[in-house]
Amino acid sequence: MIPWPLLMMGQNVALALYVITSRVTAQRFRHAAMPLNLIVFGIISVSGIALSLVSGFSQVSFGSFQHFLPLFVAAGLCFGITNMLSFAVLQYVDAAIGTLLMTFNIISSVILATLVINEGLSVRQLVGGFVVVLSVYCVLSLRINGYRHKRLWLGVLLSIIASLFFGIAMTSEKYLLNHVSLQTYLTFGWSFQFIGTLTIALCFGKLLQADLSLLKRTRFWRWALLAGVLRVTGGILFVISLKLSNNLSLVSVFTGFRVLLAAIFAAYLLGEREYLARKYEAALLAVGGIAIMLWK
C-alpha cells in the first residue's frame, strides 16, 4: 500500500493543476462558475459510481444511505457552494494567491473536526498549522494599488465564506467515511455533490447570472472536462488518504503543499510572475508548516 503522504503529494499536484485550469476558465469565460461545476461534479458523480462498481458494488448499503441521508444532502450542498465560491475567487486574484487563500479551509476543517468528531491536532501539529496560516499574511501585506487591493480583500472575504461551507462539507465527509463503506460513500456522497450543485444552479442560477449557455460551447467543454478529470483524481487520492490516515485535521493541513505548486505552475504556465518572490515566500512558509506537522 502506498503511504498516504505520497498519495497526498499526488493529490496536491492534481488540484494545483485544477486551480490553474479554473483560473484560465475564469479569465476566458464570464459567469462560468455554475456551468463549470455542473460538469466537474457530474464527472465526479459518474466516477464515484464507476469506482463502486469496480471495487464491489455489493458493499453499497442503501440502509446506511437512508440512515445518513441528511449528512449526504448537507455535504453535497456545501461542496457545491464551496467550489463555486472558490472559482469566483479566481476571478479577482491570480492562481497563486487564490490557492493561498484556500488555506482558510484548513482553519475551518481543523476547528470543526476538533469540535465535532474529536480529530484535533497535537501541539506540534497546531504550531505547524499556525505557520501555514501565517503564510497568508505574506500576501495580504503586499503594497498594491487601491483597485487591486479591493479585489484582493474581496477574494479574502469570498474565501472565508467558502471555508465555512468547506469545513462543514469535510467534517460531514469524514464522519460518513467513518460510518459507511467506501463504496457507499462514493456512490451517494459524490452523487449528492452533483445533486447539490444542480439544486443551487436551478434555484439561484438567474440570481447569480450563471451563463448556462456555455454548456453548448465545445471550447468550454474542453477546459471543463480537463478540470473534471483533475478534480476527480484529487478527490480519489484525498478519500483514500483520509481512510489510511484516519485524521481529517492532519490531511487537511497537508493540502497546503499545493500552495507552492500552484505558485510554480502559475508562474511558468500562465506567466503570473508579479510579486513572485513574495508568493514563493508565502508558499515556502506553508510547506514549512507542513514539515513541522509531519516531522517525527
C-alpha positions in Angstrom: 0.0 0.0 0.0 1.3 3.4 -0.9 1.8 5.6 2.2 -0.9 8.3 2.4 1.6 11.3 2.4 2.7 10.2 -1.1 -0.9 9.9 -2.2 -1.4 13.4 -0.8 1.5 14.7 -2.9 -0.2 13.4 -6.0 -3.4 15.0 -4.8 -1.7 18.3 -4.4 -0.3 18.1 -7.9 -3.7 17.3 -9.4 -5.5 20.0 -7.5 -2.8 22.6 -8.2 -3.3 22.0 -11.9 -7.1 22.1 -11.3 -6.7 25.6 -9.9 -4.6 26.6 -13.0 -7.3 25.2 -15.2 -10.0 27.0 -13.3 -8.1 30.3 -13.4 -7.8 30.0 -17.2 -11.5 29.2 -17.4 -12.4 32.2 -15.2 -10.4 34.5 -17.5 -11.8 33.2 -20.7 -15.5 32.7 -19.8 -17.7 35.1 -17.9 -20.1 33.8 -15.3 -18.8 30.2 -15.7 -18.8 29.1 -12.1 -22.1 27.2 -12.2 -21.7 25.5 -15.6 -18.1 24.5 -14.8 -19.1 23.0 -11.5 -22.1 21.2 -13.1 -19.7 19.4 -15.5 -17.0 18.8 -12.8 -19.4 17.4 -10.3 -21.2 15.4 -13.0 -17.9 13.7 -13.8 -17.2 13.2 -10.1 -20.7 11.6 -9.6 -20.2 9.2 -12.6 -16.6 8.3 -11.4 -17.9 7.5 -7.9 -20.5 5.1 -9.2 -17.9 3.5 -11.6 -15.4 3.1 -8.8 -18.0 1.4 -6.6 -18.9 -1.0 -9.5 -15.2 -1.9 -10.0 -14.4 -2.3 -6.3 -17.5 -4.2 -5.3 -21.0 -2.7 -5.7 -22.4 -5.4 -3.3 -20.8 -3.3 -0.5 -23.0 -0.4 -1.2 -25.5 -0.1 1.6 -28.9 1.5 0.8 -29.8 1.2 4.5 -26.7 3.3 5.5 -27.6 5.8 2.8 -31.1 6.3 4.2 -29.9 6.5 7.8 -27.3 9.2 7.0 -29.4 11.0 4.3 -29.3 14.4 6.0 -25.5 14.3 6.1 -25.3 13.3 2.4 -27.5 16.2 1.5 -25.6 18.7 3.7 -22.2 17.6 2.4 -23.4 17.8 -1.2 -24.8 21.3 -0.9 -21.7 22.6 1.0 -19.3 21.1 -1.5 -21.2 22.8 -4.3 -21.3 26.2 -2.6 -17.6 25.9 -1.7 -16.4 25.2 -5.2 -18.5 27.9 -6.8 -17.2 30.5 -4.3 -13.6 29.2 -4.8 -14.0 29.6 -8.5 -15.3 33.1 -8.0 -12.2 34.0 -6.0 -10.1 33.2 -9.1 -11.9 35.9 -11.0 -10.4 38.5 -8.6 -6.9 37.2 -7.8 -4.3 35.1 -9.6 -3.9 31.4 -9.2 -1.1 31.5 -6.6 -2.9 33.9 -4.3 -6.2 32.2 -4.8 -4.7 28.9 -3.8 -3.0 30.5 -0.8 -6.4 32.0 0.3 -7.7 28.4 0.3 -5.7 27.8 3.4 -8.7 29.3 5.3 -10.2 25.9 4.5 -7.6 24.4 6.8 -8.6 26.5 9.7 -12.3 25.7 9.2 -11.6 22.0 8.9 -9.4 21.8 12.0 -11.9 23.7 14.1 -14.9 21.7 13.1 -13.0 18.4 13.2 -11.9 19.1 16.7 -15.3 20.2 17.9 -17.5 17.6 16.1 -15.6 14.4 15.5 -12.7 14.8 18.0 -9.9 14.7 15.5 -7.9 17.7 16.6 -4.2 18.3 16.2 -1.4 17.8 18.7 0.5 20.8 20.0 3.3 20.3 17.4 0.8 20.0 14.6 -1.0 23.1 15.8 2.3 25.0 15.6 2.7 23.7 12.0 -0.8 24.7 11.1 -0.2 28.2 12.6 2.8 28.6 10.3 0.7 27.6 7.3 -1.9 30.2 8.2 0.8 32.8 8.6 1.8 32.4 5.0 -1.5 34.1 4.1 -0.2 37.3 5.8 2.7 37.5 3.4 0.3 38.2 0.5 -2.1 40.3 2.4 0.7 42.7 3.3 1.6 43.4 -0.3 1.6 47.0 -1.2 -0.7 47.3 -4.3 -3.0 50.0 -5.7 -6.4 50.6 -4.3 -8.3 48.8 -7.0 -6.3 45.6 -6.8 -6.2 45.8 -3.0 -10.0 45.9 -3.0 -10.2 42.9 -5.3 -7.7 41.1 -3.0 -9.9 41.7 0.0 -13.0 40.7 -1.9 -11.1 37.4 -2.7 -10.3 37.1 1.0 -14.0 37.6 2.0 -15.2 35.0 -0.5 -12.5 32.6 0.6 -13.6 32.9 4.3 -17.2 32.3 3.4 -16.2 29.3 1.2 -14.1 27.9 4.1 -17.1 27.8 6.4 -19.0 25.6 4.0 -15.8 23.6 3.3 -15.4 22.8 7.0 -19.0 21.5 7.2 -18.5 19.5 4.0 -15.2 17.9 5.0 -16.4 17.1 8.6 -19.5 15.5 7.2 -17.4 13.6 4.6 -15.1 12.2 7.3 -18.0 11.3 9.6 -19.6 9.4 6.8 -16.4 7.6 5.9 -16.2 6.5 9.5 -19.7 5.0 9.4 -20.4 3.8 5.9 -18.4 1.7 3.4 -16.2 3.4 0.9 -18.4 2.2 -1.9 -21.5 3.6 -0.2 -19.8 7.0 0.1 -18.5 7.1 -3.4 -21.9 6.1 -4.8 -24.1 8.5 -2.8 -21.6 11.1 -1.4 -20.2 12.0 -4.8 -23.6 11.8 -6.5 -25.1 14.3 -3.9 -22.2 16.7 -4.7 -23.6 16.9 -8.2 -27.2 17.0 -7.0 -26.3 19.8 -4.6 -24.6 21.8 -7.4 -27.6 21.2 -9.7 -30.0 22.3 -7.0 -28.1 25.5 -6.5 -28.0 26.1 -10.2 -31.7 25.6 -10.6 -32.6 27.8 -7.6 -30.1 30.6 -7.9 -28.8 30.4 -11.5 -30.6 33.5 -12.7 -29.9 35.5 -9.5 -26.2 34.8 -9.8 -26.2 35.5 -13.6 -24.9 32.0 -14.4 -24.2 31.6 -18.1 -25.6 28.1 -18.7 -25.3 28.7 -22.5 -21.6 27.8 -22.0 -22.7 24.2 -21.8 -23.4 24.4 -25.6 -19.8 25.5 -26.4 -17.2 22.9 -27.3 -14.3 25.1 -26.3 -15.8 25.5 -22.8 -16.3 21.7 -22.5 -12.6 21.1 -23.3 -11.5 23.1 -20.3 -14.3 21.8 -18.1 -13.5 18.2 -18.9 -9.9 18.7 -18.0 -10.9 20.3 -14.8 -13.2 17.5 -14.0 -10.5 14.8 -14.5 -8.1 16.7 -12.3 -10.7 17.2 -9.6 -11.7 13.5 -9.7 -8.1 12.4 -9.4 -7.6 14.7 -6.4 -10.8 13.6 -4.8 -10.0 9.9 -5.1 -6.5 10.4 -3.6 -7.9 12.5 -0.8 -10.6 10.0 0.2 -8.0 7.2 0.2 -5.7 9.3 2.3 -8.5 10.0 4.8 -9.1 6.3 5.1 -5.4 5.5 5.6 -4.5 8.4 8.0 -7.9 8.5 9.8 -7.3 12.1 10.8 -9.1 14.9 8.9 -7.1 17.7 10.5 -3.7 16.3 9.6 -4.7 15.5 6.0 -6.4 18.9 5.6 -3.3 20.8 6.6 -1.1 18.6 4.3 -3.1 20.0 1.4 -1.3 23.3 2.0 1.6 22.0 -0.2 -0.5 22.8 -3.3 0.2 26.5 -2.5 3.8 26.1 -3.6 2.9 24.0 -6.6 0.2 26.5 -7.7 2.7 29.4 -7.5 5.2 27.5 -9.6 2.6 26.3 -12.2 1.0 29.8 -12.4 4.4 31.4 -13.0 5.5 29.1 -15.7 2.2 28.0 -17.3 0.2 31.3 -17.0 3.0 33.8 -16.8 1.7 35.2 -13.5 5.0 36.3 -12.1 4.1 39.6 -10.4 5.3 39.6 -6.7 6.7 36.2 -7.4 9.3 36.4 -4.7 6.6 37.1 -2.1 4.4 34.4 -3.4 7.3 31.9 -3.0 8.0 33.1 0.5 4.4 32.6 1.4 4.3 29.2 -0.3 7.5 28.1 1.5 6.1 29.1 4.8 3.1 26.9 4.1 5.4 24.0 3.2 7.4 24.7 6.3 4.3 24.4 8.4 3.6 21.0 6.8 7.1 19.8 7.5 6.7 20.7 11.2 3.5 18.8 11.4 4.9 15.6 9.8 8.3 15.7 11.5 8.8 12.9 14.0 
